[in-house]
């Protein structure tokens, strides 16, 4: 019998010589055969609970800071965008690259590769987390000053940001571990860990802020310490999950590091880091333009945009659930199923966000009256919802499909769609200012940006080839 040839083809696949039968494929993963829609809903449910818990933490901490006064609240507002950026980069961008690589390896029947990828994810999390920790800690003062921090607000933002930024590496590790778990199809345990972290953060933040019980009264610094301690606890718990015997993909800390495995994660996660930058960039541009239209328009946009942040967890939950299902199917060579999962996830995201958006476009006061009684601001916020609400269909579609594209290892189409939205808002906003357009034109521009991003994302999914070339799958055997 001829011995197998040890060379690899251009995709990294081992090529075997004639006369050697292909080894039997491993038992099929349940996610490769389960009904698509019901499985997506089942996987999305725990993710949604975890995201809701995270949102609840934000509300609780805002309430704590509000009790301290206007200056601590303003100081925290300078720090919040960077906390959000770290979360989006580590969970949605690089975390998506980790989940994609792990799920494709499992789909190809190569659990050892998945375990090796987990170790490489640990290294990436440490490197990126420590890097951002150093950069943000060193640049906090100048950046906060640039954003308008002065006097007591600057001092408080430095104190709060100093504690939070020192724990950025823990945020990265937590999300890397959670992404490995999700990539294996385990949605429940990382969601349980996130909910436990949220509960701990609420209790610790309040205790250390106000001095509940034996805890010291540390004010805004106490809220930051609550975040840091909860982040450390979450990272530790998920590390132990990956080290446990029941882990679908176990983490081995010791072992060789391979450039090819880093590349498999980074070629999805690296470009994906542009997505949160695009999101934050679009919000900053719209906010700057809204300010030109007056206080009422700016406040109205602020109230309306809060709804976007609360709706994102729905699309995020469905999208993250689709990611391992798409990755497993791509790894197993079942491109048709991968596309079916992606389009089903996109439909669920569109229906989930779109139905709520249309409902609030028809009944905007149900949302607007929560935040203000000012007639002018209420009118501006209602006008925003009437334009943007129906466009949430496309917003939900694009978010869900983005995560599916990560599972397939093909993210450039959705990223270019996000770039098109950013350019449309920037150029269109400049024209609105030049021609002194009415405020409703800005809200129409926001809606047009969502429609553009959703349409182009869907087009990119439809037109981009998916298949084995989406990523190296060393376990797949070819007979020549």
GUKEFI-933255 format. One record per residue (C-alpha): residue number from 0; x, z, y. Coordinates in steps of 0.25 Angstrom, whole numbers, m for minus. Layout:
<rs>
R; resi; X; Z; Y
R; NUM; X; Z; Y
...
</rs>
This chain:
<rs>
R; resi; X; Z; Y
R; 0; 0; 0; 0
R; 1; 5; m4; 14
R; 2; 8; 8; 23
R; 3; 1; 9; 36
R; 4; 7; 3; 48
R; 5; 10; 14; 58
R; 6; 9; 6; 71
R; 7; m2; 8; 81
R; 8; m10; m3; 87
R; 9; m11; m4; 102
R; 10; m23; 6; 102
R; 11; m15; 16; 95
R; 12; m22; 13; 82
R; 13; m14; 14; 69
R; 14; m13; 1; 62
R; 15; m13; 1; 46
R; 16; m8; m10; 38
R; 17; m16; m19; 28
R; 18; m19; m13; 15
R; 19; m21; 1; 20
R; 20; m36; 6; 21
R; 21; m40; 13; 34
R; 22; m41; 28; 31
R; 23; m56; 33; 31
R; 24; m62; 37; 45
R; 25; m64; 51; 47
R; 26; m78; 57; 46
R; 27; m87; 52; 58
R; 28; m89; 62; 70
R; 29; m103; 65; 72
R; 30; m102; 61; 86
R; 31; m100; 46; 81
R; 32; m113; 46; 74
R; 33; m123; 55; 81
R; 34; m134; 50; 89
R; 35; m129; 47; 103
R; 36; m139; 52; 113
R; 37; m142; 65; 106
R; 38; m128; 68; 103
R; 39; m124; 65; 118
R; 40; m135; 75; 122
R; 41; m131; 85; 112
R; 42; m116; 84; 117
R; 43; m120; 84; 132
R; 44; m128; 97; 131
R; 45; m117; 107; 130
R; 46; m109; 99; 140
R; 47; m120; 100; 150
R; 48; m121; 115; 148
R; 49; m106; 117; 151
R; 50; m107; 108; 163
R; 51; m120; 116; 168
R; 52; m112; 129; 166
R; 53; m100; 123; 174
R; 54; m110; 120; 185
R; 55; m116; 134; 185
R; 56; m102; 139; 187
R; 57; m101; 131; 200
R; 58; m114; 136; 205
R; 59; m110; 151; 202
R; 60; m97; 150; 209
R; 61; m103; 143; 221
R; 62; m112; 155; 222
R; 63; m101; 165; 221
R; 64; m93; 158; 232
R; 65; m106; 157; 240
R; 66; m107; 172; 240
R; 67; m93; 174; 245
R; 68; m96; 165; 257
R; 69; m95; 152; 263
R; 70; m80; 152; 264
R; 71; m77; 154; 249
R; 72; m88; 143; 246
R; 73; m81; 133; 255
R; 74; m67; 137; 249
R; 75; m73; 134; 235
R; 76; m78; 121; 239
R; 77; m64; 116; 242
R; 78; m60; 120; 228
R; 79; m72; 115; 220
R; 80; m69; 100; 221
R; 81; m55; 102; 214
R; 82; m61; 111; 203
R; 83; m72; 100; 200
R; 84; m61; 89; 200
R; 85; m53; 97; 190
R; 86; m65; 99; 181
R; 87; m69; 84; 182
R; 88; m55; 79; 179
R; 89; m52; 88; 168
R; 90; m66; 88; 161
R; 91; m72; 74; 165
R; 92; m59; 66; 166
R; 93; m47; 71; 158
R; 94; m57; 78; 149
R; 95; m64; 65; 146
R; 96; m51; 59; 142
R; 97; m48; 70; 132
R; 98; m62; 70; 126
R; 99; m61; 55; 125
R; 100; m48; 55; 118
R; 101; m52; 66; 108
R; 102; m65; 60; 105
R; 103; m59; 46; 102
R; 104; m49; 52; 93
R; 105; m60; 59; 85
R; 106; m68; 47; 85
R; 107; m56; 39; 79
R; 108; m55; 50; 68
R; 109; m42; 56; 73
R; 110; m44; 71; 75
R; 111; m29; 73; 76
R; 112; m28; 64; 88
R; 113; m40; 72; 95
R; 114; m32; 85; 92
R; 115; m19; 79; 99
R; 116; m28; 75; 111
R; 117; m33; 89; 113
R; 118; m18; 93; 114
R; 119; m15; 82; 124
R; 120; m28; 86; 132
R; 121; m22; 101; 133
R; 122; m9; 95; 139
R; 123; m17; 86; 149
R; 124; m26; 98; 153
R; 125; m14; 107; 155
R; 126; m6; 96; 163
R; 127; m18; 92; 172
R; 128; m23; 106; 174
R; 129; m10; 112; 178
R; 130; m7; 100; 186
R; 131; m20; 101; 194
R; 132; m18; 116; 195
R; 133; m4; 114; 202
R; 134; m9; 103; 211
R; 135; m22; 110; 215
R; 136; m15; 123; 217
R; 137; m4; 117; 226
R; 138; m14; 108; 234
R; 139; m25; 117; 236
R; 140; m22; 122; 250
R; 141; m20; 108; 256
R; 142; m32; 102; 249
R; 143; m41; 113; 253
R; 144; m36; 112; 267
R; 145; m39; 97; 267
R; 146; m53; 99; 262
R; 147; m56; 108; 274
R; 148; m52; 122; 269
R; 149; m48; 131; 281
R; 150; m45; 146; 283
R; 151; m53; 155; 274
R; 152; m59; 144; 266
R; 153; m45; 138; 263
R; 154; m40; 151; 259
R; 155; m51; 154; 249
R; 156; m51; 140; 244
R; 157; m36; 142; 241
R; 158; m39; 155; 234
R; 159; m50; 149; 226
R; 160; m43; 136; 223
R; 161; m30; 143; 219
R; 162; m37; 150; 208
R; 163; m45; 139; 203
R; 164; m34; 128; 204
R; 165; m25; 137; 195
R; 166; m35; 136; 184
R; 167; m37; 121; 185
R; 168; m28; 119; 172
R; 169; m38; 128; 165
R; 170; m49; 118; 169
R; 171; m41; 107; 163
R; 172; m39; 114; 150
R; 173; m53; 118; 148
R; 174; m58; 104; 151
R; 175; m47; 98; 142
R; 176; m51; 107; 130
R; 177; m66; 104; 133
R; 178; m63; 89; 133
R; 179; m57; 90; 119
R; 180; m69; 98; 114
R; 181; m78; 88; 119
R; 182; m70; 76; 114
R; 183; m72; 81; 100
R; 184; m87; 82; 102
R; 185; m88; 97; 105
R; 186; m96; 98; 117
R; 187; m102; 112; 114
R; 188; m89; 121; 114
R; 189; m83; 116; 127
R; 190; m97; 117; 134
R; 191; m98; 132; 129
R; 192; m84; 135; 134
R; 193; m88; 129; 148
R; 194; m101; 137; 148
R; 195; m93; 150; 145
R; 196; m83; 146; 155
R; 197; m94; 144; 166
R; 198; m100; 158; 162
R; 199; m86; 165; 163
R; 200; m83; 158; 176
R; 201; m96; 162; 183
R; 202; m94; 177; 178
R; 203; m79; 178; 182
R; 204; m81; 170; 195
R; 205; m92; 179; 200
R; 206; m85; 192; 195
R; 207; m72; 189; 201
R; 208; m78; 183; 214
R; 209; m87; 195; 217
R; 210; m80; 206; 209
R; 211; m91; 208; 199
R; 212; m88; 220; 189
R; 213; m74; 223; 188
R; 214; m69; 210; 193
R; 215; m62; 209; 206
R; 216; m69; 202; 218
R; 217; m60; 190; 221
R; 218; m70; 181; 229
R; 219; m68; 166; 228
R; 220; m55; 168; 220
R; 221; m63; 175; 209
R; 222; m72; 163; 207
R; 223; m59; 155; 205
R; 224; m54; 165; 195
R; 225; m67; 164; 187
R; 226; m65; 149; 186
R; 227; m50; 151; 182
R; 228; m53; 161; 171
R; 229; m65; 154; 166
R; 230; m57; 141; 165
R; 231; m46; 148; 157
R; 232; m56; 154; 148
R; 233; m63; 140; 145
R; 234; m49; 134; 143
R; 235; m46; 144; 133
R; 236; m59; 144; 125
R; 237; m59; 129; 124
R; 238; m44; 129; 120
R; 239; m48; 139; 108
R; 240; m59; 130; 105
R; 241; m50; 118; 102
R; 242; m41; 127; 94
R; 243; m52; 132; 85
R; 244; m54; 128; 71
R; 245; m68; 122; 75
R; 246; m62; 112; 86
R; 247; m65; 98; 83
R; 248; m52; 94; 90
R; 249; m42; 106; 89
R; 250; m31; 108; 100
R; 251; m17; 109; 95
R; 252; m8; 114; 106
R; 253; 5; 110; 100
R; 254; 8; 95; 96
R; 255; 14; 83; 101
R; 256; 9; 76; 114
R; 257; 7; 61; 114
R; 258; 6; 52; 126
R; 259; m4; 43; 119
R; 260; m14; 55; 118
R; 261; m12; 59; 132
R; 262; m15; 44; 136
R; 263; m27; 44; 127
R; 264; m33; 56; 136
R; 265; m27; 52; 149
R; 266; m32; 37; 149
R; 267; m46; 42; 150
R; 268; m44; 56; 157
R; 269; m34; 51; 167
R; 270; m43; 40; 173
R; 271; m55; 49; 171
R; 272; m49; 58; 182
R; 273; m52; 48; 192
R; 274; m67; 51; 190
R; 275; m68; 65; 196
R; 276; m59; 60; 207
R; 277; m69; 49; 210
R; 278; m81; 58; 209
R; 279; m75; 68; 219
R; 280; m70; 57; 228
R; 281; m84; 51; 228
R; 282; m90; 65; 232
R; 283; m80; 67; 243
R; 284; m82; 53; 249
R; 285; m98; 55; 249
R; 286; m96; 69; 255
R; 287; m87; 63; 266
R; 288; m97; 52; 269
R; 289; m109; 61; 268
R; 290; m103; 70; 279
R; 291; m103; 58; 288
R; 292; m118; 58; 287
R; 293; m120; 72; 292
R; 294; m122; 86; 286
R; 295; m135; 84; 280
R; 296; m131; 71; 272
R; 297; m118; 79; 268
R; 298; m126; 91; 263
R; 299; m136; 82; 256
R; 300; m126; 75; 249
R; 301; m119; 88; 245
R; 302; m133; 93; 239
R; 303; m135; 80; 232
R; 304; m121; 79; 226
R; 305; m122; 92; 220
R; 306; m133; 86; 210
R; 307; m122; 76; 206
R; 308; m113; 88; 201
R; 309; m124; 95; 194
R; 310; m129; 82; 187
R; 311; m114; 78; 183
R; 312; m114; 88; 171
R; 313; m126; 80; 164
R; 314; m118; 67; 164
R; 315; m105; 74; 161
R; 316; m111; 81; 149
R; 317; m117; 68; 143
R; 318; m104; 61; 147
R; 319; m95; 71; 140
R; 320; m104; 71; 128
R; 321; m102; 56; 127
R; 322; m87; 56; 128
R; 323; m84; 61; 114
R; 324; m95; 53; 108
R; 325; m89; 40; 114
R; 326; m75; 44; 111
R; 327; m78; 46; 96
R; 328; m85; 33; 95
R; 329; m74; 26; 102
R; 330; m64; 32; 93
R; 331; m72; 29; 81
R; 332; m73; 14; 86
R; 333; m88; 15; 88
R; 334; m89; 9; 102
R; 335; m104; 6; 101
R; 336; m107; 21; 99
R; 337; m97; 24; 110
R; 338; m105; 15; 120
R; 339; m118; 20; 115
R; 340; m114; 35; 118
R; 341; m109; 31; 132
R; 342; m121; 24; 136
R; 343; m130; 35; 131
R; 344; m122; 45; 138
R; 345; m123; 37; 151
R; 346; m138; 36; 149
R; 347; m139; 51; 147
R; 348; m131; 53; 160
R; 349; m139; 43; 168
R; 350; m152; 49; 163
R; 351; m148; 63; 165
R; 352; m142; 62; 179
R; 353; m152; 51; 183
R; 354; m165; 58; 180
R; 355; m160; 71; 188
R; 356; m156; 62; 199
R; 357; m169; 54; 200
R; 358; m177; 67; 199
R; 359; m169; 73; 211
R; 360; m170; 60; 219
R; 361; m185; 61; 218
R; 362; m186; 77; 220
R; 363; m173; 79; 228
R; 364; m178; 92; 234
R; 365; m177; 99; 220
R; 366; m162; 98; 222
R; 367; m160; 98; 237
R; 368; m168; 110; 240
R; 369; m159; 119; 231
R; 370; m147; 117; 241
R; 371; m153; 116; 255
R; 372; m165; 117; 264
R; 373; m160; 109; 275
R; 374; m170; 97; 277
R; 375; m159; 87; 281
R; 376; m150; 91; 270
R; 377; m161; 91; 260
R; 378; m165; 77; 265
R; 379; m151; 72; 263
R; 380; m149; 77; 249
R; 381; m163; 72; 245
R; 382; m159; 58; 250
R; 383; m146; 59; 242
R; 384; m153; 62; 229
R; 385; m163; 51; 231
R; 386; m152; 41; 232
R; 387; m142; 47; 222
R; 388; m152; 53; 212
R; 389; m155; 40; 205
R; 390; m141; 36; 205
R; 391; m137; 48; 196
R; 392; m142; 39; 185
R; 393; m129; 31; 187
R; 394; m121; 44; 190
R; 395; m125; 50; 176
R; 396; m122; 36; 169
R; 397; m108; 35; 175
R; 398; m104; 49; 172
R; 399; m108; 49; 157
R; 400; m102; 35; 155
R; 401; m89; 40; 161
R; 402; m87; 50; 150
R; 403; m91; 40; 139
R; 404; m81; 31; 145
R; 405; m71; 42; 143
R; 406; m74; 43; 129
R; 407; m72; 28; 127
R; 408; m58; 30; 134
R; 409; m63; 20; 145
R; 410; m65; 27; 158
R; 411; m60; 16; 169
R; 412; m74; 10; 170
R; 413; m81; 22; 174
R; 414; m69; 26; 183
R; 415; m70; 13; 190
R; 416; m85; 15; 192
R; 417; m82; 29; 199
R; 418; m72; 22; 208
R; 419; m82; 11; 212
R; 420; m92; 23; 215
R; 421; m81; 30; 224
R; 422; m78; 17; 231
R; 423; m92; 13; 234
R; 424; m95; 27; 240
R; 425; m82; 27; 248
R; 426; m84; 13; 254
R; 427; m99; 14; 255
R; 428; m98; 27; 262
R; 429; m88; 22; 272
R; 430; m98; 10; 275
R; 431; m109; 20; 276
R; 432; m101; 28; 287
R; 433; m97; 15; 294
R; 434; m111; 10; 295
R; 435; m117; 24; 298
R; 436; m127; 23; 286
R; 437; m138; 33; 284
R; 438; m136; 45; 275
R; 439; m144; 39; 264
R; 440; m134; 27; 262
R; 441; m124; 37; 258
R; 442; m133; 43; 247
R; 443; m136; 29; 243
R; 444; m121; 26; 242
R; 445; m119; 38; 233
R; 446; m130; 33; 224
R; 447; m124; 19; 224
R; 448; m111; 25; 219
R; 449; m117; 32; 207
R; 450; m124; 19; 204
R; 451; m111; 11; 205
R; 452; m103; 21; 196
R; 453; m114; 22; 186
R; 454; m116; 7; 185
R; 455; m101; 3; 184
R; 456; m98; 14; 174
R; 457; m109; 9; 165
R; 458; m103; m5; 167
R; 459; m89; m1; 163
R; 460; m94; 6; 151
R; 461; m102; m7; 147
R; 462; m90; m16; 150
R; 463; m78; m8; 145
R; 464; m74; m10; 131
R; 465; m74; 2; 122
R; 466; m67; 4; 109
R; 467; m55; 8; 102
R; 468; m46; 2; 113
R; 469; m52; 13; 122
R; 470; m41; 23; 116
R; 471; m31; 24; 105
R; 472; m37; 29; 92
R; 473; m25; 31; 83
R; 474; m34; 35; 71
R; 475; m41; 22; 70
R; 476; m36; 14; 59
R; 477; m34; m1; 58
R; 478; m32; m10; 46
R; 479; m23; m22; 49
</rs>
